[in-house]
C-alpha cells in the first residue's frame, strides 16, 4: 500500500519528536531531503498532527496567579509567562491567545481525563479557537460539549458551531449547538427564538454543564462584536453611555461587575446570570488591552477560575 502524505508526516514527527533523531538522521533513514523534512515538520504542526504543550509554571507566574486568585476569590488562576512588547499590538495579542489556548487545553484535558462524564459549556471567540487548536486528541465518547451563545452570521474559526464541533471531534464526544443568532433583531424575535424546542433543549443541557469555558471582550468600537458587525456602532455608543466595559456569554457588564441595564442584554439568546452563578466558569483572557474588562468581570463574582497571559495578569493586578 502506498504511503500517504499524512503517513509520512506522522512518521517524520515520531522520528523527530519521540525518537529524538535529528533531521540529517531522518533524511538518511527515510530518503527525504533535510529541506523537505523541515517543511513537512512545519506542516505536521500546522495540521495538528503535532501539538505543543508548554509547562509554563514559574515562581513569578505562580505568585501572580495566587495574588489574583486571593484578590478576586477565585479557586485558581493560571498565568502564562509574559511576552512583553513585540512591536506590534496584533502580534502581541496573537501570541497571548496562543499561550492561553495551550494552557487552557492542558487544563481541559486534565478535567476530561479525571471525570467519567463531563458536560462542557463553550462560548466562542478567538481565545476559545486557540484552545480548540491546541487540544490534543482524546478518547472521551461520554463527553458532551454544548454551545452557550448564538452563531455568527459568517463562517469563521471563532464561530461557536465550529468550535463545539471541532472540540467534540477531538475527544470523540458529542456536540450540541444553540440554533440561534448571537443577537436577535428585537425583543419579540428573542422571545420567539427562546420558545423554540431545539433552543430550549440546548439551554437545558447548558444549565447542566459541569464547567463553562468562556472568553470575553470589551465594549468598545474595537471589540470583536463591533468589528464583526454583531452590534451596530450606535449600540456600542449606547452601551458605553450605559457604563458597559465588558461582555461575557452575551451579557454586558459595568466596571463593578454588574450587568448593565441595556436592551441588548434582553436580545442575546443564551443562559442568564443566575445560570452562570450556579456553574463553574473558567474564563480565558488574552491581550493586555483588556485589563479594565477583565477586572470588571472578576468583580462580578461569576468567575471561578481564570487562565490568563502574563501581560494581562499584570494589568489586572495593577487594577486590583
C-alpha beads as a LAMMPS data file, in Angstrom:
LAMMPS data file: protein, C-alpha beads

320 atoms
319 bonds

1 atom types
1 bond types

-500.0 500.0 xlo xhi
-500.0 500.0 ylo yhi
-500.0 500.0 zlo zhi

Masses

1 110.0

Atoms # bond

1 1 1 0.000 0.000 0.000
2 1 1 1.395 3.402 -0.988
3 1 1 2.343 5.755 1.823
4 1 1 0.096 8.818 2.039
5 1 1 1.373 12.289 2.888
6 1 1 -0.297 12.030 6.311
7 1 1 1.519 8.739 6.944
8 1 1 4.788 10.447 6.073
9 1 1 4.006 13.411 8.347
10 1 1 3.281 11.079 11.257
11 1 1 6.454 9.052 10.606
12 1 1 8.659 12.147 10.444
13 1 1 7.033 13.666 13.533
14 1 1 7.549 10.449 15.502
15 1 1 11.190 10.144 14.472
16 1 1 11.920 13.777 15.305
17 1 1 9.883 14.397 18.476
18 1 1 9.750 10.908 20.022
19 1 1 12.809 9.031 18.732
20 1 1 14.891 12.245 19.020
21 1 1 16.603 11.784 15.664
22 1 1 17.975 14.919 14.060
23 1 1 16.948 15.960 10.563
24 1 1 20.123 14.568 8.977
25 1 1 19.499 11.133 10.555
26 1 1 15.865 11.191 9.445
27 1 1 16.902 12.117 5.902
28 1 1 19.231 9.121 5.743
29 1 1 16.551 6.780 7.067
30 1 1 13.547 7.993 5.069
31 1 1 15.238 9.167 1.896
32 1 1 13.862 12.691 2.012
33 1 1 15.961 15.856 1.844
34 1 1 16.599 17.839 5.024
35 1 1 14.909 20.856 3.425
36 1 1 11.755 18.851 2.772
37 1 1 11.844 17.328 6.259
38 1 1 11.916 20.807 7.784
39 1 1 8.944 21.844 5.639
40 1 1 6.994 18.670 6.450
41 1 1 7.598 19.028 10.193
42 1 1 6.151 22.524 9.967
43 1 1 3.219 21.054 8.067
44 1 1 2.722 18.473 10.830
45 1 1 2.390 21.307 13.370
46 1 1 0.048 23.309 11.149
47 1 1 -2.308 20.374 10.592
48 1 1 -2.413 19.407 14.256
49 1 1 -0.562 16.092 13.939
50 1 1 1.991 17.615 16.299
51 1 1 0.630 19.620 19.223
52 1 1 2.963 21.503 21.521
53 1 1 2.316 21.741 25.255
54 1 1 4.383 24.049 27.443
55 1 1 4.968 23.638 31.175
56 1 1 4.662 27.318 31.936
57 1 1 4.706 27.376 35.743
58 1 1 7.413 29.640 37.192
59 1 1 7.782 31.264 40.584
60 1 1 6.722 34.624 39.136
61 1 1 3.609 33.303 37.381
62 1 1 2.612 31.197 40.383
63 1 1 2.911 34.163 42.749
64 1 1 0.989 36.441 40.391
65 1 1 -1.726 33.818 39.916
66 1 1 -2.064 33.322 43.679
67 1 1 -2.318 37.081 44.244
68 1 1 -5.094 37.457 41.649
69 1 1 -6.937 34.396 42.979
70 1 1 -6.874 35.779 46.543
71 1 1 -7.946 39.264 45.465
72 1 1 -10.975 38.096 43.481
73 1 1 -11.903 34.954 45.401
74 1 1 -11.009 32.506 42.634
75 1 1 -10.364 28.811 43.148
76 1 1 -7.453 29.009 40.722
77 1 1 -5.647 31.451 38.461
78 1 1 -3.260 30.030 35.863
79 1 1 -0.850 32.627 34.438
80 1 1 1.295 32.053 31.366
81 1 1 4.683 33.836 31.085
82 1 1 4.538 37.437 29.911
83 1 1 5.814 38.009 26.387
84 1 1 6.409 41.727 26.769
85 1 1 6.271 44.199 23.869
86 1 1 6.705 42.623 20.415
87 1 1 6.487 45.872 18.487
88 1 1 3.047 45.151 17.064
89 1 1 -0.159 45.002 19.171
90 1 1 -1.757 42.453 16.835
91 1 1 1.252 40.132 17.150
92 1 1 1.266 40.550 20.922
93 1 1 -2.406 39.584 21.201
94 1 1 -1.969 36.634 18.846
95 1 1 0.946 35.341 20.942
96 1 1 -1.090 35.826 24.118
97 1 1 -4.027 33.895 22.668
98 1 1 -1.777 31.008 21.638
99 1 1 -0.237 30.839 25.120
100 1 1 -3.614 30.898 26.862
101 1 1 -5.006 28.391 24.348
102 1 1 -2.211 25.931 25.170
103 1 1 -2.680 26.371 28.928
104 1 1 -6.463 26.058 28.624
105 1 1 -6.155 22.907 26.505
106 1 1 -3.928 21.349 29.169
107 1 1 -6.448 22.277 31.882
108 1 1 -9.422 20.912 29.944
109 1 1 -7.538 17.716 29.085
110 1 1 -6.922 17.091 32.783
111 1 1 -10.576 17.644 33.631
112 1 1 -11.748 15.333 30.862
113 1 1 -9.317 12.607 31.878
114 1 1 -10.283 12.850 35.555
115 1 1 -14.059 12.746 35.005
116 1 1 -16.043 9.737 33.917
117 1 1 -18.542 12.041 32.243
118 1 1 -18.323 15.765 31.690
119 1 1 -20.654 18.350 30.188
120 1 1 -18.707 21.385 28.972
121 1 1 -20.465 24.619 28.069
122 1 1 -18.493 26.575 25.495
123 1 1 -18.515 30.223 24.498
124 1 1 -16.845 31.451 21.325
125 1 1 -14.114 33.870 20.354
126 1 1 -10.520 33.944 19.202
127 1 1 -9.125 32.663 22.508
128 1 1 -11.617 29.788 22.526
129 1 1 -10.491 28.974 18.976
130 1 1 -6.879 28.904 20.230
131 1 1 -7.938 26.386 22.883
132 1 1 -9.546 24.169 20.253
133 1 1 -6.445 24.341 18.060
134 1 1 -4.204 23.305 20.965
135 1 1 -6.473 20.494 22.175
136 1 1 -4.969 17.009 21.774
137 1 1 -6.963 14.001 20.601
138 1 1 -8.656 12.092 23.432
139 1 1 -10.988 9.147 23.760
140 1 1 -13.892 10.508 25.783
141 1 1 -17.023 9.343 23.993
142 1 1 -19.147 10.238 27.030
143 1 1 -18.060 13.893 26.991
144 1 1 -20.641 16.411 25.803
145 1 1 -19.933 19.919 24.541
146 1 1 -22.714 22.480 24.218
147 1 1 -22.566 25.976 22.723
148 1 1 -23.723 28.700 25.101
149 1 1 -24.118 31.529 22.612
150 1 1 -25.725 32.072 19.245
151 1 1 -23.861 31.868 15.985
152 1 1 -22.065 34.412 13.865
153 1 1 -23.535 35.316 10.504
154 1 1 -20.465 34.044 8.690
155 1 1 -18.214 31.002 8.816
156 1 1 -15.149 31.565 10.981
157 1 1 -12.807 29.654 13.277
158 1 1 -14.372 31.558 16.161
159 1 1 -17.920 30.511 15.272
160 1 1 -19.462 28.573 18.187
161 1 1 -20.717 25.848 15.859
162 1 1 -17.204 25.243 14.528
163 1 1 -15.585 25.385 17.986
164 1 1 -18.038 22.977 19.620
165 1 1 -17.957 20.501 16.744
166 1 1 -14.155 20.575 16.479
167 1 1 -13.724 20.058 20.223
168 1 1 -16.197 17.172 20.274
169 1 1 -14.435 15.598 17.313
170 1 1 -11.054 15.819 19.057
171 1 1 -12.480 13.995 22.058
172 1 1 -14.812 11.603 20.259
173 1 1 -17.678 13.156 22.224
174 1 1 -20.991 14.750 21.289
175 1 1 -21.661 18.326 20.189
176 1 1 -24.855 20.227 20.954
177 1 1 -25.488 23.504 19.170
178 1 1 -27.590 26.509 20.118
179 1 1 -29.622 27.132 16.935
180 1 1 -29.891 30.893 17.281
181 1 1 -28.133 34.104 16.204
182 1 1 -25.755 35.833 18.601
183 1 1 -28.217 38.704 18.932
184 1 1 -31.888 38.868 17.915
185 1 1 -33.166 41.806 15.886
186 1 1 -35.750 42.676 18.526
187 1 1 -37.074 41.559 21.909
188 1 1 -40.042 39.996 20.110
189 1 1 -37.683 37.952 17.902
190 1 1 -35.736 36.947 21.006
191 1 1 -38.892 35.646 22.653
192 1 1 -39.742 33.575 19.582
193 1 1 -36.236 32.140 19.386
194 1 1 -36.170 31.237 23.087
195 1 1 -39.511 29.440 22.762
196 1 1 -38.209 27.046 20.107
197 1 1 -37.916 23.415 21.228
198 1 1 -34.342 22.923 19.974
199 1 1 -33.193 26.098 21.710
200 1 1 -34.839 25.037 24.964
201 1 1 -33.222 21.587 24.759
202 1 1 -29.747 23.048 24.183
203 1 1 -30.124 25.541 27.029
204 1 1 -31.401 22.807 29.351
205 1 1 -28.173 20.892 28.730
206 1 1 -26.139 24.102 29.095
207 1 1 -27.627 24.611 32.559
208 1 1 -26.314 21.154 33.497
209 1 1 -22.736 21.990 32.492
210 1 1 -20.092 20.722 34.885
211 1 1 -17.995 23.653 33.784
212 1 1 -18.283 26.569 31.401
213 1 1 -15.297 27.705 29.348
214 1 1 -15.780 31.351 28.433
215 1 1 -13.862 34.205 26.909
216 1 1 -14.753 37.894 26.951
217 1 1 -14.435 41.177 25.144
218 1 1 -14.514 44.874 25.876
219 1 1 -17.435 47.084 24.975
220 1 1 -15.688 49.384 22.523
221 1 1 -15.649 50.151 18.802
222 1 1 -12.521 47.993 18.500
223 1 1 -14.118 44.958 20.139
224 1 1 -14.727 41.676 18.311
225 1 1 -18.515 42.107 18.361
226 1 1 -18.186 45.572 16.857
227 1 1 -15.604 44.831 14.152
228 1 1 -17.607 41.755 13.078
229 1 1 -20.819 43.819 12.835
230 1 1 -22.610 41.836 15.543
231 1 1 -23.749 45.119 17.068
232 1 1 -24.094 48.496 15.394
233 1 1 -21.918 51.495 16.179
234 1 1 -24.884 53.309 17.706
235 1 1 -25.480 50.343 20.014
236 1 1 -21.843 50.310 21.119
237 1 1 -22.048 54.026 21.850
238 1 1 -25.206 53.453 23.897
239 1 1 -23.529 50.628 25.794
240 1 1 -20.678 52.999 26.662
241 1 1 -23.166 55.597 27.921
242 1 1 -24.822 52.848 29.988
243 1 1 -21.454 52.159 31.621
244 1 1 -20.623 48.843 29.923
245 1 1 -16.933 47.923 29.765
246 1 1 -17.052 44.154 29.136
247 1 1 -19.134 41.366 27.650
248 1 1 -19.159 37.693 28.601
249 1 1 -21.531 34.988 27.362
250 1 1 -23.642 37.571 25.569
251 1 1 -24.148 39.825 28.609
252 1 1 -22.674 43.288 29.172
253 1 1 -21.098 44.352 32.473
254 1 1 -20.057 47.656 34.052
255 1 1 -16.794 48.399 35.919
256 1 1 -18.188 46.992 39.156
257 1 1 -19.109 43.688 37.538
258 1 1 -22.846 44.384 37.408
259 1 1 -24.943 43.578 34.346
260 1 1 -25.889 46.910 32.782
261 1 1 -29.463 47.922 32.158
262 1 1 -29.313 47.644 28.364
263 1 1 -31.874 46.344 25.853
264 1 1 -29.069 44.328 24.243
265 1 1 -28.928 42.070 27.298
266 1 1 -32.508 41.069 26.553
267 1 1 -31.764 40.168 22.923
268 1 1 -28.880 37.683 23.237
269 1 1 -30.152 34.082 23.380
270 1 1 -28.325 32.037 25.988
271 1 1 -28.129 31.300 29.680
272 1 1 -28.818 34.042 32.218
273 1 1 -26.781 35.456 35.088
274 1 1 -28.343 33.100 37.639
275 1 1 -27.463 30.135 35.433
276 1 1 -23.885 31.393 35.286
277 1 1 -23.724 31.800 39.049
278 1 1 -24.743 28.172 39.542
279 1 1 -21.964 26.783 37.337
280 1 1 -18.167 26.643 37.423
281 1 1 -16.910 29.275 34.982
282 1 1 -13.372 29.045 33.609
283 1 1 -12.572 32.383 31.988
284 1 1 -9.837 32.720 29.352
285 1 1 -8.163 36.107 28.990
286 1 1 -5.544 37.220 26.454
287 1 1 -4.222 40.653 25.497
288 1 1 -3.054 43.428 27.833
289 1 1 -5.583 45.883 26.344
290 1 1 -8.404 44.002 28.101
291 1 1 -7.305 44.886 31.647
292 1 1 -10.334 47.008 32.503
293 1 1 -12.781 44.491 31.041
294 1 1 -11.225 41.530 32.844
295 1 1 -11.072 43.317 36.189
296 1 1 -14.772 44.158 35.838
297 1 1 -15.729 40.546 35.165
298 1 1 -13.651 39.301 38.090
299 1 1 -15.548 41.739 40.331
300 1 1 -18.839 40.166 39.205
301 1 1 -18.240 37.100 41.365
302 1 1 -19.261 34.836 38.488
303 1 1 -15.771 33.624 37.556
304 1 1 -14.454 30.514 39.322
305 1 1 -11.112 30.008 37.576
306 1 1 -9.005 32.233 35.339
307 1 1 -6.453 31.294 32.680
308 1 1 -4.654 34.442 31.576
309 1 1 -1.494 35.581 29.816
310 1 1 1.208 37.192 31.933
311 1 1 0.943 40.677 30.464
312 1 1 -2.816 40.876 31.030
313 1 1 -2.401 39.377 34.518
314 1 1 -0.014 42.205 35.418
315 1 1 -2.547 44.742 34.136
316 1 1 -5.312 43.199 36.262
317 1 1 -3.105 43.025 39.342
318 1 1 -2.358 46.725 38.963
319 1 1 -6.099 47.461 38.920
320 1 1 -6.964 45.229 41.885

Bonds

1 1 1 2
2 1 2 3
3 1 3 4
4 1 4 5
5 1 5 6
6 1 6 7
7 1 7 8
8 1 8 9
9 1 9 10
10 1 10 11
11 1 11 12
12 1 12 13
13 1 13 14
14 1 14 15
15 1 15 16
16 1 16 17
17 1 17 18
18 1 18 19
19 1 19 20
20 1 20 21
21 1 21 22
22 1 22 23
23 1 23 24
24 1 24 25
25 1 25 26
26 1 26 27
27 1 27 28
28 1 28 29
29 1 29 30
30 1 30 31
31 1 31 32
32 1 32 33
33 1 33 34
34 1 34 35
35 1 35 36
36 1 36 37
37 1 37 38
38 1 38 39
39 1 39 40
40 1 40 41
41 1 41 42
42 1 42 43
43 1 43 44
44 1 44 45
45 1 45 46
46 1 46 47
47 1 47 48
48 1 48 49
49 1 49 50
50 1 50 51
51 1 51 52
52 1 52 53
53 1 53 54
54 1 54 55
55 1 55 56
56 1 56 57
57 1 57 58
58 1 58 59
59 1 59 60
60 1 60 61
61 1 61 62
62 1 62 63
63 1 63 64
64 1 64 65
65 1 65 66
66 1 66 67
67 1 67 68
68 1 68 69
69 1 69 70
70 1 70 71
71 1 71 72
72 1 72 73
73 1 73 74
74 1 74 75
75 1 75 76
76 1 76 77
77 1 77 78
78 1 78 79
79 1 79 80
80 1 80 81
81 1 81 82
82 1 82 83
83 1 83 84
84 1 84 85
85 1 85 86
86 1 86 87
87 1 87 88
88 1 88 89
89 1 89 90
90 1 90 91
91 1 91 92
92 1 92 93
93 1 93 94
94 1 94 95
95 1 95 96
96 1 96 97
97 1 97 98
98 1 98 99
99 1 99 100
100 1 100 101
101 1 101 102
102 1 102 103
103 1 103 104
104 1 104 105
105 1 105 106
106 1 106 107
107 1 107 108
108 1 108 109
109 1 109 110
110 1 110 111
111 1 111 112
112 1 112 113
113 1 113 114
114 1 114 115
115 1 115 116
116 1 116 117
117 1 117 118
118 1 118 119
119 1 119 120
120 1 120 121
121 1 121 122
122 1 122 123
123 1 123 124
124 1 124 125
125 1 125 126
126 1 126 127
127 1 127 128
128 1 128 129
129 1 129 130
130 1 130 131
131 1 131 132
132 1 132 133
133 1 133 134
134 1 134 135
135 1 135 136
136 1 136 137
137 1 137 138
138 1 138 139
139 1 139 140
140 1 140 141
141 1 141 142
142 1 142 143
143 1 143 144
144 1 144 145
145 1 145 146
146 1 146 147
147 1 147 148
148 1 148 149
149 1 149 150
150 1 150 151
151 1 151 152
152 1 152 153
153 1 153 154
154 1 154 155
155 1 155 156
156 1 156 157
157 1 157 158
158 1 158 159
159 1 159 160
160 1 160 161
161 1 161 162
162 1 162 163
163 1 163 164
164 1 164 165
165 1 165 166
166 1 166 167
167 1 167 168
168 1 168 169
169 1 169 170
170 1 170 171
171 1 171 172
172 1 172 173
173 1 173 174
174 1 174 175
175 1 175 176
176 1 176 177
177 1 177 178
178 1 178 179
179 1 179 180
180 1 180 181
181 1 181 182
182 1 182 183
183 1 183 184
184 1 184 185
185 1 185 186
186 1 186 187
187 1 187 188
188 1 188 189
189 1 189 190
190 1 190 191
191 1 191 192
192 1 192 193
193 1 193 194
194 1 194 195
195 1 195 196
196 1 196 197
197 1 197 198
198 1 198 199
199 1 199 200
200 1 200 201
201 1 201 202
202 1 202 203
203 1 203 204
204 1 204 205
205 1 205 206
206 1 206 207
207 1 207 208
208 1 208 209
209 1 209 210
210 1 210 211
211 1 211 212
212 1 212 213
213 1 213 214
214 1 214 215
215 1 215 216
216 1 216 217
217 1 217 218
218 1 218 219
219 1 219 220
220 1 220 221
221 1 221 222
222 1 222 223
223 1 223 224
224 1 224 225
225 1 225 226
226 1 226 227
227 1 227 228
228 1 228 229
229 1 229 230
230 1 230 231
231 1 231 232
232 1 232 233
233 1 233 234
234 1 234 235
235 1 235 236
236 1 236 237
237 1 237 238
238 1 238 239
239 1 239 240
240 1 240 241
241 1 241 242
242 1 242 243
243 1 243 244
244 1 244 245
245 1 245 246
246 1 246 247
247 1 247 248
248 1 248 249
249 1 249 250
250 1 250 251
251 1 251 252
252 1 252 253
253 1 253 254
254 1 254 255
255 1 255 256
256 1 256 257
257 1 257 258
258 1 258 259
259 1 259 260
260 1 260 261
261 1 261 262
262 1 262 263
263 1 263 264
264 1 264 265
265 1 265 266
266 1 266 267
267 1 267 268
268 1 268 269
269 1 269 270
270 1 270 271
271 1 271 272
272 1 272 273
273 1 273 274
274 1 274 275
275 1 275 276
276 1 276 277
277 1 277 278
278 1 278 279
279 1 279 280
280 1 280 281
281 1 281 282
282 1 282 283
283 1 283 284
284 1 284 285
285 1 285 286
286 1 286 287
287 1 287 288
288 1 288 289
289 1 289 290
290 1 290 291
291 1 291 292
292 1 292 293
293 1 293 294
294 1 294 295
295 1 295 296
296 1 296 297
297 1 297 298
298 1 298 299
299 1 299 300
300 1 300 301
301 1 301 302
302 1 302 303
303 1 303 304
304 1 304 305
305 1 305 306
306 1 306 307
307 1 307 308
308 1 308 309
309 1 309 310
310 1 310 311
311 1 311 312
312 1 312 313
313 1 313 314
314 1 314 315
315 1 315 316
316 1 316 317
317 1 317 318
318 1 318 319
319 1 319 320
